[in-house]
Structure formats: structure tokens, C-alpha cells
Amino acid sequence: MEPGILVAAIAAVAVLMIAFGIAGSRQDDPLKARLNQLEAQQMQAQAPAPAAAPAPAAAPAGDDLVSKLTELKGLMDAGVLTADEFEAAKQKLLSQ
């Protein structure tokens, strides 16, 4: 995974954690651990490399339910969220 995409994914996870009220809940410790793990991977991947075209920016999350669920699924498929984290965020979104 390119570092630019990983940065966008980490930022999206942080936004989703805040938006879905996951931050500060019992899910907090596993999410922090996963975020720390991804940040460590990003730091390792940031070795000097030849200049490349910037990675495309992540599409902003829409206000509708389908786009938020699609974004969550994409984060899970990319390995940013575990299946449990995905389910917790999905249930939080569906209960709103």
C-alpha cells in the first residue's frame, strides 16, 4: 500500500471514530493499538524513494447511509479496520 493511501486511510479512521462515537468507548484500546500499528508501518514504508505522482485523495464521505457504509467496507477491505471494528462502526451508524 502506498504511504499516501495509508495516510488517507488513517485520517478516515480517525474521522469515523469520532463520527461514530467509538473513541472513548470499550473499543478504544483495540482501535488505538491498530492505529499505532498502522502508523508504525507507515513510518517503515517512508524510506527515500524516487519522486512519484501523488496518490489520489480519498473521496470525502457523503452524508447518506450508503456512502458511509461503503467507506467502512472499503476500510475493512484495505485492512485498516478489523471485522469487529467494522461491525461496531456499522451498528453505531445503523442505530442513528
MODELLER restraints for C-alpha pairs under 7 A, 6 or more apart:
rsr = mdl.restraints
at = mdl.atoms
rsr.add(forms.Gaussian(group=physical.xy_distance, feature=features.Distance(at['CA:3:A'], at['CA:42:A']), mean=6.10, stdev=0.5))
rsr.add(forms.Gaussian(group=physical.xy_distance, feature=features.Distance(at['CA:3:A'], at['CA:45:A']), mean=6.74, stdev=0.5))
rsr.add(forms.Gaussian(group=physical.xy_distance, feature=features.Distance(at['CA:3:A'], at['CA:46:A']), mean=6.96, stdev=0.5))
rsr.add(forms.Gaussian(group=physical.xy_distance, feature=features.Distance(at['CA:4:A'], at['CA:55:A']), mean=5.62, stdev=0.5))
rsr.add(forms.Gaussian(group=physical.xy_distance, feature=features.Distance(at['CA:5:A'], at['CA:55:A']), mean=6.44, stdev=0.5))
rsr.add(forms.Gaussian(group=physical.xy_distance, feature=features.Distance(at['CA:8:A'], at['CA:58:A']), mean=6.20, stdev=0.5))
rsr.add(forms.Gaussian(group=physical.xy_distance, feature=features.Distance(at['CA:9:A'], at['CA:75:A']), mean=6.96, stdev=0.5))
rsr.add(forms.Gaussian(group=physical.xy_distance, feature=features.Distance(at['CA:9:A'], at['CA:80:A']), mean=6.88, stdev=0.5))
rsr.add(forms.Gaussian(group=physical.xy_distance, feature=features.Distance(at['CA:17:A'], at['CA:23:A']), mean=5.40, stdev=0.5))
rsr.add(forms.Gaussian(group=physical.xy_distance, feature=features.Distance(at['CA:20:A'], at['CA:89:A']), mean=6.25, stdev=0.5))
rsr.add(forms.Gaussian(group=physical.xy_distance, feature=features.Distance(at['CA:20:A'], at['CA:92:A']), mean=6.05, stdev=0.5))
rsr.add(forms.Gaussian(group=physical.xy_distance, feature=features.Distance(at['CA:20:A'], at['CA:93:A']), mean=6.49, stdev=0.5))
rsr.add(forms.Gaussian(group=physical.xy_distance, feature=features.Distance(at['CA:22:A'], at['CA:28:A']), mean=6.63, stdev=0.5))
rsr.add(forms.Gaussian(group=physical.xy_distance, feature=features.Distance(at['CA:61:A'], at['CA:67:A']), mean=6.40, stdev=0.5))
rsr.add(forms.Gaussian(group=physical.xy_distance, feature=features.Distance(at['CA:61:A'], at['CA:68:A']), mean=6.10, stdev=0.5))
rsr.add(forms.Gaussian(group=physical.xy_distance, feature=features.Distance(at['CA:61:A'], at['CA:71:A']), mean=6.99, stdev=0.5))
rsr.add(forms.Gaussian(group=physical.xy_distance, feature=features.Distance(at['CA:62:A'], at['CA:68:A']), mean=6.51, stdev=0.5))
rsr.add(forms.Gaussian(group=physical.xy_distance, feature=features.Distance(at['CA:69:A'], at['CA:90:A']), mean=6.75, stdev=0.5))
rsr.add(forms.Gaussian(group=physical.xy_distance, feature=features.Distance(at['CA:72:A'], at['CA:86:A']), mean=6.41, stdev=0.5))
rsr.add(forms.Gaussian(group=physical.xy_distance, feature=features.Distance(at['CA:75:A'], at['CA:81:A']), mean=5.72, stdev=0.5))
rsr.add(forms.Gaussian(group=physical.xy_distance, feature=features.Distance(at['CA:76:A'], at['CA:82:A']), mean=5.95, stdev=0.5))
rsr.add(forms.Gaussian(group=physical.xy_distance, feature=features.Distance(at['CA:76:A'], at['CA:83:A']), mean=6.65, stdev=0.5))
rsr.add(forms.Gaussian(group=physical.xy_distance, feature=features.Distance(at['CA:76:A'], at['CA:86:A']), mean=6.39, stdev=0.5))
